């Protein structure tokens, strides 16, 4: 997926500012696609030049003006074409620096490796807690904005993310135990 299609999909729900897009992205698509705020604004600028979105400025009293983005008909067509054309290979490419380091774990001090595994497990547990908040927010948003049809699919992606994170935590627990046992045997 390119960032633009995630943004076009979100804009198909409603018009948003770059700030709002970033916030919604972080509370919905973050488990599928990592992005930075600067990337969102850079992509919005490109999308506007390509007539995928338009923008208008909303003047506000005692606050900075807001630039609101709207998906165009051309943008809707581009999004519909993308969302309905699945890639040949449905398995996402993996680029995981952490697991490459584990692969070369024999070159890492055992205590350092154990510490990093524990840190990894903690981060996964934090992701699981964040995912629960995302799910709660999605349910609340659906109730407020009549998006029940979308919610079914949102929950499918949340379920996948939850299962993946739980599997990572289980793997981390097993790996931590194996590393501890390996350390005890070597002493």
C-alpha positions as CSV (number, residue, x, y, z in Angstrom):
1,X,0.0,0.0,0.0
2,X,1.2,3.4,-0.6
3,X,0.4,6.1,2.0
4,X,-1.9,7.9,-0.4
5,X,-4.4,5.1,-0.6
6,X,-4.7,4.9,3.1
7,X,-5.3,8.7,3.2
8,X,-7.8,8.6,0.3
9,X,-9.7,5.8,2.1
10,X,-9.9,7.9,5.2
11,X,-10.9,11.0,3.3
12,X,-13.7,9.0,1.6
13,X,-15.3,8.8,5.1
14,X,-15.1,12.6,5.6
15,X,-13.1,15.8,4.9
16,X,-10.2,16.3,7.2
17,X,-7.3,18.6,8.0
18,X,-3.8,17.1,7.8
19,X,-3.7,17.1,11.6
20,X,-7.0,15.2,11.7
21,X,-5.7,12.7,9.1
22,X,-2.6,12.1,11.1
23,X,-4.6,11.6,14.3
24,X,-7.1,9.2,12.5
25,X,-4.2,7.4,10.8
26,X,-2.5,6.8,14.2
27,X,-5.7,5.5,15.8
28,X,-6.7,3.2,13.0
29,X,-4.1,2.3,10.4
30,X,-1.0,2.4,12.6
31,X,-1.0,-1.4,13.0
32,X,-0.9,-1.8,9.2
33,X,1.2,1.1,8.0
34,X,3.7,3.2,9.8
35,X,4.0,6.8,8.9
36,X,5.3,10.1,10.1
37,X,3.5,13.4,10.2
38,X,5.8,15.0,7.7
39,X,5.1,12.1,5.2
40,X,1.3,12.8,5.5
41,X,1.7,16.5,4.7
42,X,4.2,15.8,1.8
43,X,1.8,13.2,0.4
44,X,-1.2,15.6,0.7
45,X,0.7,18.2,-1.3
46,X,1.5,15.6,-4.1
47,X,-2.1,14.3,-4.1
48,X,-3.4,17.9,-4.5
49,X,-1.1,18.5,-7.5
50,X,-2.4,15.2,-9.0
51,X,-6.1,16.2,-8.4
52,X,-6.7,13.4,-6.0
53,X,-7.7,15.8,-3.3
54,X,-8.6,19.5,-3.1
55,X,-8.2,21.8,-0.1
56,X,-10.0,24.8,1.3
57,X,-9.0,27.1,4.1
58,X,-11.3,27.6,7.0
59,X,-10.7,30.9,8.7
60,X,-11.0,30.7,12.5
61,X,-11.2,33.4,15.1
62,X,-8.2,33.5,17.5
63,X,-6.9,30.2,16.1
64,X,-4.7,29.4,13.1
65,X,-6.7,28.8,9.9
66,X,-7.4,25.2,9.0
67,X,-6.7,23.6,5.7
68,X,-9.3,21.0,5.0
69,X,-8.8,18.3,2.4
70,X,-11.5,16.7,0.3
71,X,-11.2,13.7,-1.9
72,X,-12.0,14.5,-5.6
73,X,-13.9,12.3,-8.0
74,X,-10.5,11.4,-9.6
75,X,-9.3,10.5,-6.1
76,X,-12.4,8.3,-5.5
77,X,-11.8,6.4,-8.8
78,X,-8.1,5.9,-8.0
79,X,-9.0,4.6,-4.5
80,X,-11.7,2.3,-5.8
81,X,-9.3,0.9,-8.4
82,X,-6.6,0.3,-5.8
83,X,-8.8,-1.2,-3.1
84,X,-10.3,-3.7,-5.6
85,X,-7.1,-4.8,-7.2
86,X,-5.3,-7.2,-4.8
87,X,-1.6,-7.8,-5.3
88,X,-0.4,-11.2,-6.6
89,X,1.5,-11.8,-3.4
90,X,-0.7,-11.2,-0.3
91,X,2.1,-11.7,2.2
92,X,3.7,-8.4,3.2
93,X,7.5,-8.1,2.7
94,X,9.3,-8.4,6.0
95,X,12.0,-6.0,7.0
96,X,12.6,-6.7,10.7
97,X,15.9,-5.4,12.1
98,X,15.1,-6.8,15.5
99,X,14.8,-10.4,14.3
100,X,17.9,-10.1,12.2
101,X,19.8,-9.2,15.3
102,X,18.3,-12.3,17.1
103,X,19.4,-14.4,14.1
104,X,23.0,-13.2,14.8
105,X,22.5,-13.5,18.6
106,X,25.7,-15.5,19.1
107,X,27.5,-12.2,18.5
108,X,25.6,-10.4,21.3
109,X,26.4,-10.5,25.0
110,X,23.9,-12.8,26.6
111,X,22.7,-10.3,29.2
112,X,22.2,-7.7,26.6
113,X,20.2,-10.0,24.4
114,X,18.0,-11.1,27.3
115,X,17.5,-7.4,28.2
116,X,16.5,-6.6,24.6
117,X,14.0,-9.5,24.5
118,X,12.4,-8.3,27.7
119,X,12.2,-4.8,26.3
120,X,10.6,-6.3,23.1
121,X,8.0,-8.1,25.1
122,X,7.2,-5.0,27.1
123,X,6.7,-3.0,23.8
124,X,4.4,-5.7,22.4
125,X,2.3,-5.6,25.6
126,X,2.1,-1.8,25.2
127,X,1.0,-2.3,21.6
128,X,-1.7,-4.7,22.8
129,X,-3.0,-2.1,25.3
130,X,-3.0,0.6,22.6
131,X,-4.9,-1.8,20.3
132,X,-7.6,-2.1,22.9
133,X,-7.9,1.7,23.1
134,X,-8.1,1.8,19.3
135,X,-10.9,-0.8,19.3
136,X,-12.8,1.1,22.0
137,X,-12.4,4.4,20.0
138,X,-13.5,2.7,16.8
139,X,-16.7,1.3,18.5
140,X,-17.5,4.8,19.9
141,X,-16.8,6.5,16.5
142,X,-19.1,4.0,14.7
143,X,-21.9,4.6,17.1
144,X,-21.6,8.4,16.7
145,X,-21.1,8.5,12.9
146,X,-23.3,5.6,11.7
147,X,-20.4,3.6,10.3
148,X,-21.7,0.2,11.3
149,X,-20.9,-1.4,7.9
150,X,-17.3,-0.2,8.1
151,X,-17.0,-1.4,11.7
152,X,-17.3,-5.0,10.7
153,X,-14.2,-4.7,8.5
154,X,-12.3,-2.6,11.1
155,X,-12.9,-5.3,13.7
156,X,-11.5,-7.9,11.3
157,X,-8.2,-5.9,11.0
158,X,-8.1,-5.3,14.8
159,X,-8.6,-9.1,15.4
160,X,-5.6,-9.9,13.1
161,X,-3.4,-7.3,14.9
162,X,-4.4,-8.7,18.3
163,X,-3.6,-12.3,17.3
164,X,-0.2,-11.2,15.8
165,X,0.8,-9.2,18.9
166,X,-0.3,-12.1,21.2
167,X,1.8,-14.5,19.2
168,X,4.8,-12.1,19.4
169,X,4.4,-12.0,23.2
170,X,4.2,-15.8,23.4
171,X,7.3,-16.1,21.3
172,X,9.1,-13.5,23.5
173,X,8.2,-15.4,26.6
174,X,9.5,-18.7,25.2
175,X,12.7,-17.0,23.9
176,X,13.3,-15.3,27.3
177,X,13.1,-18.7,29.0
178,X,15.3,-20.4,26.5
179,X,17.9,-17.6,26.8
180,X,17.8,-17.9,30.6
181,X,18.2,-21.7,30.4
182,X,21.1,-21.3,28.0
183,X,22.8,-18.9,30.3
184,X,22.4,-21.2,33.3
185,X,23.9,-24.2,31.4
186,X,26.9,-22.1,30.3
187,X,27.8,-21.0,33.8
